[in-house]
Amino acid sequence: MIANVELQQRLCNGLAVMKIDLNIDQIQCLLQLVQLLIQWNRSYNLTAIREPIQMISHHVLDSLSLLPFIQTTPILDLGTGAGFPGLPLAIACPELTFTLLDSNGKKIRFVRQVIMELKLHNVTPIQARIENYVATTKFPTIIARALAPLSQLTLWADKLLTPNGTLLALKSKNIATELACMNPAQISQHKLQVPYIEGERVLVEFRKN
């Protein structure tokens, strides 16, 4: 297994490029998150990414690319999978509260284990299908990463967002077909460059009318 010092160097270098300032405790929490993902992935196949060094870039840094765009709380991570982008964002923003929603039992069990081991007090995991989830309160911010086409995402988000709430969807750059059926007045695009990830990433911001 790659040495933890190499993972820490990759993480710190990436954070510096992205101009994200975290303290040593937060950096150690992110590294613990990756170590737990490595351990669980051997048995439960939580992610197709097997290389720890790629977990830093493709899971942690990719998730943290949302940081400049998150302004209001509580936040719903729709289809969080093994906790991305919600867990890295919760570590980076302890003052915000996150609900992590997914239907996959083993992935939500992993999220619960991370919450317990890292003592994260601002994260609530929920196992449910998105279409069956009934929130007690609506969310001003919903985040999603590599989950579904924008048309489907906005349908799901619409019933869960507050008026004027925002959906932040991380996408690859080839989304012209998805955007064609969207109302341009509700959509903003932000180009992202995540360290150690080839190609451009796009953040699509959808605002509910």
C-alpha positions as CSV (number, residue, x, y, z in Angstrom):
1,M,0.0,0.0,0.0
2,I,1.2,3.5,-0.7
3,A,2.7,5.2,2.3
4,N,0.4,7.6,4.2
5,V,3.1,10.4,3.8
6,E,2.7,10.2,0.0
7,L,-1.1,10.5,0.4
8,Q,-0.6,13.5,2.7
9,Q,1.7,15.1,0.3
10,R,-0.7,14.6,-2.7
11,L,-3.5,16.0,-0.6
12,C,-1.6,19.0,0.7
13,N,-0.3,19.8,-2.8
14,G,-3.8,19.6,-4.2
15,L,-5.3,21.8,-1.5
16,A,-2.6,24.4,-2.1
17,V,-3.3,24.5,-5.8
18,M,-7.0,24.9,-5.1
19,K,-6.3,27.6,-2.4
20,I,-8.2,25.6,0.2
21,D,-6.9,26.3,3.7
22,L,-7.5,23.4,6.2
23,N,-5.9,22.8,9.6
24,I,-3.9,19.8,10.4
25,D,-6.8,18.0,12.2
26,Q,-9.0,18.4,9.1
27,I,-6.2,17.1,6.8
28,Q,-5.7,14.1,9.1
29,C,-9.5,13.5,9.0
30,L,-9.5,13.4,5.2
31,L,-6.5,11.0,5.2
32,Q,-8.4,8.8,7.7
33,L,-11.4,8.9,5.4
34,V,-9.3,7.6,2.6
35,Q,-7.7,4.8,4.8
36,L,-11.2,3.7,5.8
37,L,-12.3,3.7,2.2
38,I,-9.3,1.5,1.2
39,Q,-10.1,-1.0,4.0
40,W,-13.8,-1.2,3.3
41,N,-13.3,-1.3,-0.5
42,R,-11.5,-4.6,-0.3
43,S,-14.6,-6.3,1.0
44,Y,-17.5,-4.2,-0.1
45,N,-16.5,-2.7,-3.5
46,L,-17.6,0.8,-2.6
47,T,-15.8,2.5,-5.4
48,A,-14.3,1.4,-8.7
49,I,-11.2,3.5,-7.9
50,R,-8.7,1.2,-6.3
51,E,-5.5,3.2,-6.1
52,P,-5.3,5.2,-2.9
53,I,-3.4,8.1,-4.6
54,Q,-6.4,8.4,-7.1
55,M,-8.8,8.4,-4.2
56,I,-7.2,11.6,-3.0
57,S,-7.7,13.3,-6.4
58,H,-10.9,11.7,-7.7
59,H,-12.8,11.6,-4.5
60,V,-11.4,14.0,-1.9
61,L,-10.2,16.9,-4.1
62,D,-13.0,16.5,-6.6
63,S,-15.5,16.8,-3.7
64,L,-13.8,19.8,-2.3
65,S,-14.0,21.7,-5.6
66,L,-17.6,22.5,-4.5
67,L,-16.4,24.5,-1.5
68,P,-16.5,28.0,-3.1
69,F,-20.1,27.5,-4.2
70,I,-21.6,26.3,-0.9
71,Q,-23.2,29.2,1.0
72,T,-26.3,28.0,2.8
73,T,-27.1,25.2,5.2
74,P,-28.5,22.5,5.7
75,I,-27.1,20.7,2.7
76,L,-28.5,17.5,1.1
77,D,-26.0,15.2,-0.7
78,L,-28.2,13.4,-3.2
79,G,-27.0,9.9,-4.0
80,T,-23.9,10.2,-1.9
81,G,-22.6,6.7,-2.5
82,A,-19.7,6.1,-0.2
83,G,-20.0,9.7,1.1
84,F,-18.8,11.9,-1.7
85,P,-18.9,14.8,-2.0
86,G,-20.6,15.1,1.4
87,L,-18.0,13.7,3.8
88,P,-15.0,15.7,2.6
89,L,-17.2,18.9,2.6
90,A,-18.4,18.2,6.1
91,I,-14.8,17.8,7.3
92,A,-13.8,21.0,5.7
93,C,-16.9,22.9,6.9
94,P,-17.8,21.8,10.5
95,E,-20.1,24.8,10.8
96,L,-22.4,23.5,8.1
97,T,-24.8,20.5,8.4
98,F,-25.1,17.7,5.8
99,T,-27.6,15.0,5.1
100,L,-26.2,12.2,3.1
101,L,-28.8,10.2,1.2
102,D,-28.3,6.9,-0.7
103,S,-30.3,3.7,-1.2
104,N,-27.3,1.4,-1.0
105,G,-27.1,-0.2,2.4
106,K,-23.4,-1.1,2.5
107,K,-22.4,2.4,1.4
108,I,-24.6,4.0,4.1
109,R,-23.1,1.6,6.6
110,F,-19.6,2.9,5.6
111,V,-20.8,6.5,5.9
112,R,-22.0,5.7,9.5
113,Q,-18.7,4.1,10.3
114,V,-16.8,7.1,9.1
115,I,-19.1,9.5,11.1
116,M,-18.4,7.4,14.2
117,E,-14.7,7.0,13.8
118,L,-14.0,10.6,12.8
119,K,-16.5,12.0,15.3
120,L,-18.4,14.0,12.7
121,H,-21.3,15.8,14.4
122,N,-22.6,17.6,11.4
123,V,-23.5,14.7,9.2
124,T,-26.8,12.7,9.1
125,P,-26.8,9.5,6.9
126,I,-30.1,8.3,5.5
127,Q,-30.7,5.1,3.6
128,A,-33.6,5.6,1.2
129,R,-34.4,5.8,-2.5
130,I,-34.4,9.4,-3.7
131,E,-37.9,9.1,-5.1
132,N,-39.2,7.8,-1.8
133,Y,-37.4,10.2,0.5
134,V,-39.7,12.6,2.3
135,A,-37.7,15.4,4.1
136,T,-39.0,16.9,7.3
137,T,-37.7,20.3,6.0
138,K,-36.6,21.4,2.6
139,F,-33.0,22.2,1.7
140,P,-31.6,25.5,0.4
141,T,-28.6,23.6,-1.1
142,I,-28.5,20.2,-2.8
143,I,-25.3,18.7,-4.1
144,A,-24.8,15.7,-6.4
145,R,-21.8,14.1,-8.1
146,A,-21.9,11.7,-11.1
147,L,-25.5,10.7,-10.3
148,A,-27.9,11.2,-13.2
149,P,-28.7,13.4,-16.2
150,L,-29.6,17.0,-15.3
151,S,-33.2,16.6,-16.3
152,Q,-33.6,13.8,-13.8
153,L,-31.5,15.5,-11.1
154,T,-33.6,18.7,-11.3
155,L,-36.9,16.7,-11.1
156,W,-35.6,15.0,-7.9
157,A,-34.2,18.2,-6.5
158,D,-37.3,20.3,-7.2
159,K,-39.4,18.7,-4.5
160,L,-36.6,18.9,-1.9
161,L,-35.3,22.4,-2.5
162,T,-36.6,25.5,-0.7
163,P,-37.9,28.4,-2.9
164,N,-34.8,29.9,-4.6
165,G,-32.8,26.9,-3.5
166,T,-29.8,25.7,-5.5
167,L,-28.7,22.4,-6.9
168,L,-25.0,22.0,-7.5
169,A,-24.2,19.2,-9.8
170,L,-20.6,18.1,-10.6
171,K,-20.3,17.0,-14.2
172,S,-17.7,16.2,-16.9
173,K,-17.4,18.8,-19.7
174,N,-19.5,16.9,-22.2
175,I,-23.0,18.0,-21.1
176,A,-24.3,19.9,-24.1
177,T,-27.1,17.3,-24.7
178,E,-28.1,17.5,-21.0
179,L,-28.2,21.3,-21.1
180,A,-30.3,21.4,-24.3
181,C,-33.5,20.5,-22.5
182,M,-32.9,22.9,-19.5
183,N,-34.2,26.4,-19.0
184,P,-31.1,28.6,-19.5
185,A,-32.5,31.2,-17.1
186,Q,-32.2,28.7,-14.2
187,I,-28.7,27.4,-15.2
188,S,-25.2,28.7,-14.6
189,Q,-22.0,26.8,-15.5
190,H,-18.6,27.0,-13.7
191,K,-15.5,25.4,-15.2
192,L,-13.4,23.6,-12.6
193,Q,-9.8,22.3,-12.8
194,V,-9.2,19.6,-10.1
195,P,-5.5,18.8,-9.5
196,Y,-4.4,15.4,-10.8
197,I,-7.6,14.9,-12.8
198,E,-7.2,15.1,-16.5
199,G,-9.7,17.1,-18.4
200,E,-12.1,19.8,-17.4
201,R,-14.8,19.4,-14.8
202,V,-18.0,21.5,-14.9
203,L,-20.2,22.6,-12.0
204,V,-23.8,23.1,-13.1
205,E,-25.8,25.4,-10.8
206,F,-29.5,25.1,-11.0
207,R,-31.7,27.6,-9.2
208,K,-35.3,26.7,-8.4
209,N,-37.7,29.5,-9.3
